Amino acid sequence: MENNTHKLVVIVASVREGRFGPVVASWLAEQADSHGGFDVDVVDLADVEIPLSLPAASPKYAGDEYPRPAGMRHLTTALESADAFVVVTPEYNHSYPASLKAAIDWHFTQWTAKPVAFVSYGGAAGGRHAVLHLENVLTELHAVTIRDGLAFPNYFTAWQDGRPLDPETPGYAKTLLDQLAWWAGALKSAREAAPYPA
């Protein structure tokens, strides 16, 4: 990774059969690659072992000793090494998928003082309810949420051949990525200068 790029982890949140998330994540990763400010890693939660049962100890206090499943190792390593995140999520019953909540709950310090942007998709609301809930959860973990996200209402008619039909969308993605890169750089410098007082 070059010094002027940031490690970006794009998380595919849905594990449902027939999900649309990988299509959105692939397009977003392409935009991030073209942006030039990121080294991109796409992590698909469908490929990760994510039990719903959690150990008794909190990951906040257990640190490196937290007993995660071996199948979660790639996810944990990706989160730890990331400078920034983009969460690609659908909306299920006015919130986000259980798979994403479980993945978040298995971790804590990996999110701290790092920026998170959101790309959502769904019906009429475009996944916005899911993002509102995620903003609350990730703020609790001391992450910094990015204001300008992307939302795709009625995604089933708004995309064709793996790309959004609205010609303005790449511009919106650039705004998201510009803000994410700024925060990634600022927060990385801050973390290097002094430990975050969590």
C-alpha positions in Angstrom: 0.0 0.0 0.0 1.3 3.4 -1.0 1.7 6.1 1.7 -0.9 8.3 0.1 -3.6 5.6 0.1 -5.8 4.2 2.9 -6.8 0.7 3.5 -10.5 0.5 2.8 -12.6 -2.5 3.8 -15.9 -2.8 1.9 -18.3 -5.0 3.9 -21.1 -7.0 2.1 -23.6 -7.2 5.0 -26.3 -9.5 3.6 -26.0 -13.3 3.6 -29.5 -13.9 2.2 -29.9 -16.2 -0.9 -30.2 -14.2 -4.1 -28.9 -11.1 -2.4 -28.0 -8.0 -4.4 -25.2 -6.8 -2.1 -22.3 -8.3 -4.0 -23.4 -6.3 -7.1 -23.4 -3.0 -5.2 -20.2 -3.8 -3.4 -18.4 -4.7 -6.6 -19.5 -1.4 -8.2 -18.5 0.6 -5.1 -15.1 -1.1 -5.0 -14.6 -0.2 -8.6 -15.3 3.5 -7.8 -12.9 3.3 -4.8 -10.2 1.8 -7.0 -10.7 4.6 -9.6 -10.7 7.3 -6.9 -7.0 6.6 -6.2 -7.1 7.2 -2.5 -7.7 3.6 -1.3 -6.3 0.1 -1.3 -9.6 -1.8 -1.4 -10.5 -5.1 0.3 -14.0 -6.5 -0.1 -15.2 -8.7 2.8 -18.3 -10.7 2.2 -20.0 -11.8 5.4 -21.4 -14.8 3.6 -17.9 -16.2 3.6 -17.3 -15.7 7.3 -18.2 -17.9 10.2 -20.3 -15.7 12.5 -22.0 -17.5 15.4 -24.8 -15.7 17.2 -23.6 -17.0 20.6 -21.0 -14.8 22.1 -18.3 -15.4 24.8 -19.1 -14.1 28.3 -16.3 -11.5 28.2 -16.6 -8.3 26.2 -14.3 -7.8 23.3 -13.7 -4.3 24.5 -11.8 -5.6 27.6 -10.6 -9.0 26.3 -8.5 -7.5 23.5 -6.3 -9.9 21.6 -7.4 -12.7 24.0 -11.0 -12.6 22.8 -11.9 -16.2 21.6 -13.1 -15.7 18.1 -13.8 -18.7 15.8 -11.0 -19.5 13.4 -13.3 -18.9 10.5 -13.6 -15.2 11.5 -9.8 -14.6 11.4 -9.8 -12.9 7.9 -12.6 -10.6 9.0 -10.9 -9.6 12.2 -7.6 -9.0 10.5 -9.3 -6.9 7.8 -11.1 -4.8 10.4 -7.9 -4.3 12.5 -5.8 -3.2 9.5 -8.5 -1.0 7.9 -8.2 2.8 7.9 -11.8 3.2 6.7 -14.9 1.2 6.0 -17.9 1.2 3.6 -20.8 -0.9 4.8 -23.0 -2.1 1.9 -26.4 -3.1 3.5 -30.0 -3.8 2.6 -32.9 -3.0 4.8 -34.7 -5.9 6.5 -37.9 -4.9 8.5 -36.7 -1.3 8.9 -33.2 -2.3 10.0 -30.0 -4.0 8.9 -29.2 -7.7 8.7 -28.5 -9.9 11.8 -25.3 -11.1 10.1 -23.9 -7.6 10.2 -25.0 -7.0 13.9 -23.3 -10.3 14.8 -20.1 -9.3 13.0 -20.0 -6.0 14.7 -20.7 -7.5 18.1 -17.8 -9.9 17.8 -15.4 -6.9 17.6 -15.0 -3.6 19.3 -11.6 -1.8 19.2 -11.3 -2.6 15.4 -13.8 0.1 14.7 -12.5 2.7 17.2 -11.6 6.2 15.8 -12.1 5.0 12.2 -14.5 6.4 9.6 -17.5 4.4 8.3 -19.5 5.2 5.2 -22.8 3.6 4.1 -24.2 2.4 0.9 -27.7 1.0 1.2 -30.4 -0.4 -1.0 -34.0 -1.4 -0.6 -37.5 -0.5 -1.5 -38.9 3.0 -1.3 -36.6 4.1 1.5 -33.5 2.8 -0.2 -32.2 1.2 3.0 -32.1 4.4 4.9 -33.7 2.9 8.1 -30.9 0.4 8.2 -28.3 3.2 8.0 -29.9 5.2 10.8 -29.7 2.2 13.1 -26.1 1.5 12.1 -25.1 5.1 12.8 -26.2 4.6 16.4 -24.5 1.3 16.9 -21.2 2.4 15.4 -21.1 5.6 17.3 -21.3 3.5 20.5 -18.0 1.8 19.2 -16.4 5.2 18.8 -16.4 5.0 15.0 -17.0 8.2 13.0 -19.9 7.9 10.5 -19.7 9.8 7.2 -22.7 12.1 6.4 -22.8 11.6 2.6 -23.8 8.0 1.9 -25.4 6.4 -1.1 -28.9 5.0 -1.0 -30.6 3.1 -3.8 -34.4 3.1 -3.6 -36.2 0.4 -5.6 -32.8 -1.0 -6.6 -34.4 -3.8 -8.7 -35.4 -1.1 -11.3 -32.5 1.3 -10.7 -29.6 -1.0 -11.8 -28.8 -2.7 -15.1 -25.8 -4.9 -15.9 -24.2 -4.3 -12.5 -24.3 -0.5 -12.7 -26.8 2.1 -11.4 -28.8 3.7 -14.2 -28.7 7.3 -12.7 -25.7 9.0 -14.5 -25.2 11.2 -11.4 -24.4 8.3 -9.1 -20.6 8.2 -9.8 -20.5 11.8 -8.7 -22.3 11.0 -5.5 -19.9 8.1 -4.9 -16.9 10.5 -5.4 -18.3 12.8 -2.7 -18.6 9.9 -0.3 -15.1 8.7 -1.1 -13.6 12.1 -0.8 -15.0 12.6 2.7 -14.0 9.1 3.7 -10.4 9.7 2.5 -10.2 12.9 4.4 -11.5 11.3 7.6 -9.3 8.3 7.1 -6.2 10.5 6.9 -7.1 12.7 9.7 -8.1 9.9 12.1 -5.0 7.8 11.2 -2.8 10.8 12.0 -4.6 11.3 15.3 -4.3 7.6 16.3 -0.6 7.7 15.5 -0.1 10.9 17.5 -1.9 9.7 20.6 -4.0 6.7 21.8 -7.7 7.3 21.5 -9.2 7.8 25.0 -11.9 5.2 24.7 
